[in-house]
């Protein structure tokens, strides 16, 4: 693509997550430990600075993904969608304009107000009891303070449970009501393809190019051959020499190049032949 789209601000968190995974890749970690290699934080800063250039390696997938996302956002909700389920407590307490509603506000304010009231009541009650044990008001204030403290804890527990249930419900929902399901599924597939292309063709080659070469590190894009593939056949380790079992093969005659009579008919030296004379071994006395 001659003019790749820039990385949108909403996709930068996903880019940073993929960058963190790439920095922990098995082909990157050994190079990070090599002498003279930059640190992981330095590489992270460089990759974040060059985010548009790195993402250009996956420009085709990213353009397809963003186009589908924009199309899904521009698609109006279908009017003949399924009827909404019966509203629960959260739905009943939501405001009419789609705001947060009363329930989330209560889960935040109730523990704070209850603990503040408990602090005041306990402080006043114990001070009165310390000043004059005969005062009848001290005991009810202390009791009310402990009740308010327990109410604050209970309100906090309800708020945490409601938050978890809301997160589970929102995370399990594949698409908002009225959304084109086929388009949403296609968008999810396009996002997966963009993530894979950005990691394999963008981030990993970028990191490898800024790290020292490490022996045994596979080159970017390298994949080992599949020895279980039906099309794989082992190499032919046959010798290009003559066929020793063919009918026309005759072994070479190994005869000595010596004079006539020194070798026999089998090519070996004949020590009994008339042309053979033993070497003359002389003693040191004969030489003197």
N, C-alpha and C positions, 0 to 999 in steps of 0.2 A: 504494500500500500504506500503510495507516494506521499500522502499527507495523513499520517496516523493521528487519531484523535488523542487529545491530552487526557491524562488520568484525572477523573473527576474527584472533587473533594470528598464526596460520600464514599468513594471506593478506596481512599487512602488507608483507612483502618484495615481493610482486607489485604491490601498490599503489604502493610507492616506485619500482619500475621504470617503471610506467606514468606516474607523476608526472614522472620524469626525461624521458621521451619527450614528454610534453605541454609541458614547459618549453622543449623544443627545436622545438616546432611552428612552422611558417612564419607562423601568425597570432599567435603569442605573442612571438616574438623581436623584431619591429619595435616592439611596445609596450613591451618591456623597455628599449629604447634611448631611449624618449621622455623628455623632461625631467620630473622629478618622479615617475617610475615607481619602484616598489619593486624591490629587487634580486631575483635568482633565488633566493638563499638565504632571503630574507624570505618570498617566496611559498611556497617549499618548507616552511618552518616552519609557516606558516599552514595549508597544505593537510594537513600531517601532523597538526596539532592538530585540524582539522575533518574527519578521515578518515571518521568515521561519517556526518556530514552529507553529505559529497560522495558517499559510496557509496550513500546513500539514493536518489540519482537512478537507480541501476541495481539497486534493491531486488528487483524481480521476477526478473531474471536471476541475481542473487546468491543469492536464496532457492532457486531451482531448482538452481543449481550445488552449494550446500552440502547440499541434500537428497539429491542423487545421490551426493555424496561420502560422506555418512554411510551411505547405503544400501549402497554398495560396500564400505565397511569392515565393515558388519554382516553381509554375505553370507559364509557359510562357504565355504571352498574346495571345489570339486567333486572328488568321489572318483574319477570316471572320466576324469580329464584325461590328456593324453598322457604317456607314460613319459619320465622325465627322461633327458637325454643322459648319455653316459658321463662320469663325473667326471674332471676334469683334475687338474693338480697343485694348483691352488688348492682344489678341492673335497676332494681327499684330505687336505690339510693342515688343513682346518677342524676346529674342535673339535666334539664331539658335541652340545653345548648351543647351537650356533649362534653362538658367539663369533667373535672375529677369527681364532683359530687360530694355528698355529706360523709359517706362512710370513710374514705381515705383521710378526710380532715379529722374525724373523730379518733381514728387510730393513732394519729400524731398528737393531737391536743390532749386526749384523755389521760395518758400516762404522765404527761408533763404537769397538768393541773392537779392530778391526784397526788403525785409525789411532792409538789409544792405545798398542798394542803396538809399532807402528812407531816412534813417537816415543821410547819408552823404549829400544828396541833400538839405534836410530841414535845416540841421545845417549850411551849407555854404550859402544858400539863406537867412536865417534869420540873419546871421551875416553880410552879405553884406547890407541887408536892414537896419540893425541897424547902420552900419557904415556910409552909405551915401544913403539916401532914393532916390536920383536921379539916382542911377545906374540902368540901364534897365535890367541887367542880373539877378537881385535878384528875380524878379517876375517869370520868366520862371523856375528858379531852384526850387522855392517853389512849383510851380504847378507840375513839374516833380516828386518831392518828394512825394506829395500826391497821384499822379497816381501810382507810384511804391508801395506805401503802400497798396493801394486798390488791385493792382495786386497780391501782396503777400497773402492778405486775400482770394482772389478768388482762387488762386492756392491751398491754404490750404483746402478750402471747397471742391474743386474737388478731392484732395487726400483722404480726409476723406470719401467722398461718394464712391470713387473707392474701398477703403479698405472694407467698409461695403458690397458692392456688391460682392466682391471677397469672403468674409467670408460666405455670404449667399449661394453663388453658391457652394463653396467647402463643406459647411455643409450639403447641400441638396443632394449632389451626394452620392448615396449609395455605389458605388465602382468605381474605376478608369476604363476607357475604356479598354476593352479586358479582364476584370476580370471574372472569372467563377461566375455567379450570384448565383447558387445553393450553391457553396462552401462558398461564402460570407454570404449568409443567414444562413447557418449552423454555421459559425463562430460567427455570432451575437447571435444566440441562445446559443451557448456554453459559450460565455462571460457572458450572463445573468445568466445562471445556476451557473457558477463559482462565480459570485458576490453574489448570494443568498446563496450558500453554505458557502462562506467565512464569511458572516455576521451572519448567523444563527448557524453554527456549529463551527466557529472559533472565531470571534471577541467577540460576546456577551458572550459565556461561559468563554472566557479568562477574560473579564472585570468583570463578576460576581464572578469569583474565587478570585479576588483581592480586592473585596469590602465587607464590612460587610453585614451580613444578615439583610434584612429589612422586617418587618412583612407585609404580603400581597403581596410580590413580587412573581410572578409565577416562578417556577423552570425552568431552561433552557430546552427547548423542550416541555414544558407543553402546552397543548391546551385544552380549555374548551370543554365539550361535546356539540354536536350539538343536541339541543332539537327539531329541526325541521326535523331531519333525519327520513326517513321512518322506519329505523330499531330500532328507540328509543321507548321504552315503559316505562311508569311510574312504580315505584315499587309498589308491592302489599301490602297495609297497612291493611291486614285483621288479626284479632285476631286468635291465634291458639286454643282458648278455645272451649267449647262445643257449639253446635248449639242450641240456645234457642228456635228455631222455629220447631225443629224436633218433630215428633209424640211421640217418646219414651222418651222425656225429662220430668222429674218431678222435681219441685223445692224442695230444701232441707227443712226438717222440723226443724224450729227454735223453740225448746221447752226449757223451763227453766230447769236447772239441780237441782231445788229445790225439796223438799220432796213432796210426794203425797198430792194432794189437794190444793197446793199453786197456781199452774198454771191451766188455763182452757184448753178446747179442742183446742183453737186457738193459744196456746202457750204464751198467755199474762198472767200476774199475776192476780189471782182471789182474790180480796180483800174481797169477801163475803164468801169464802170457809171456811169449818170447820177447816182446818189446819192453817189458817192465824191468827196471833196474831199481833196487832199493837205494835210498839216499845214503850217502857216506857220512857216518857219524864218527868223528875223530875226537880223540881225547886231548886234553891240554898238553900232555907230554909230546904227542905227535906234532902239535903245532910248534912247540918249542924246538 
